[in-house]
Amino acid sequence: MLQSYISTYLNKAKYEMIDGGKKFYAEIKDLRGVWAVGKTLEECRTNLTSALEGWIILRLRKNLPIPNFKIPSYKMSA
């Protein structure tokens, strides 16, 4: 469930080259504050994954909502 959420938002990320083509920049516009840079596209994506994970942890710690994240509910039989 959590991995699916992360994958969904990583697939929405927008990447661009910055610094005269020396670095990559990525952000997830739907999730304010989730962005990263890297020397290669792979490094940038790895850094973006870490940023997203940190963003989720911070929101959980501060008891803030996580957009579009639904925890499945299960009925317990007595």
C-alpha positions as CSV (number, residue, x, y, z in Angstrom):
1,M,0.0,0.0,0.0
2,L,2.7,2.5,0.9
3,Q,5.0,1.4,-1.9
4,S,2.1,1.8,-4.3
5,Y,1.5,5.3,-3.1
6,I,5.2,6.2,-3.5
7,S,5.3,4.6,-7.0
8,T,2.2,6.5,-8.1
9,Y,3.7,9.8,-7.2
10,L,7.1,9.1,-8.5
11,N,5.5,8.4,-11.9
12,K,3.9,11.9,-11.7
13,A,7.3,13.6,-11.1
14,K,8.5,16.2,-13.7
15,Y,12.3,16.2,-14.5
16,E,14.4,18.8,-16.1
17,M,18.0,19.6,-16.7
18,I,19.4,22.5,-14.8
19,D,22.8,24.2,-14.2
20,G,23.7,24.2,-17.9
21,G,22.8,20.5,-18.3
22,K,25.1,19.5,-15.4
23,K,22.3,18.4,-13.0
24,F,18.8,17.1,-13.0
25,Y,15.9,18.6,-11.0
26,A,12.7,16.8,-10.2
27,E,9.6,17.7,-8.3
28,I,6.2,16.3,-7.6
29,K,3.9,19.3,-8.0
30,D,0.9,17.5,-6.3
31,L,3.0,17.2,-3.1
32,R,4.2,20.6,-2.0
33,G,7.9,20.6,-1.0
34,V,8.8,17.3,-2.6
35,W,11.7,17.9,-4.9
36,A,15.3,16.8,-5.5
37,V,18.4,17.2,-7.6
38,G,21.1,14.9,-8.8
39,K,24.1,14.7,-11.1
40,T,22.4,11.9,-13.1
41,L,18.7,11.1,-13.8
42,E,19.1,8.0,-11.7
43,E,20.6,9.9,-8.7
44,C,17.9,12.5,-9.0
45,R,15.2,9.8,-8.9
46,T,16.8,8.1,-5.9
47,N,17.0,11.5,-4.1
48,L,13.4,12.2,-5.0
49,T,12.3,8.9,-3.6
50,S,14.2,9.7,-0.3
51,A,12.6,13.2,-0.3
52,L,9.1,11.7,-0.7
53,E,9.7,9.1,2.0
54,G,10.9,11.9,4.4
55,W,7.9,14.0,3.5
56,I,5.5,11.1,4.4
57,I,7.3,10.5,7.7
58,L,7.2,14.2,8.6
59,R,3.5,14.4,7.8
60,L,2.8,11.3,9.9
61,R,4.8,12.7,12.9
62,K,3.0,16.0,12.7
63,N,-0.4,14.3,12.3
64,L,-1.0,16.1,8.9
65,P,-3.0,14.6,6.1
66,I,-1.3,12.7,3.3
67,P,-3.2,13.6,0.1
68,N,-5.0,10.6,-1.6
69,F,-3.6,8.1,0.9
70,K,-6.3,5.7,2.1
71,I,-5.7,3.1,4.8
72,P,-7.8,0.0,4.0
73,S,-10.3,-0.9,6.7
74,Y,-11.0,-4.5,7.6
75,K,-14.1,-5.8,9.5
76,M,-13.1,-7.9,12.4
77,S,-15.5,-10.8,13.2
78,A,-16.3,-11.3,16.8
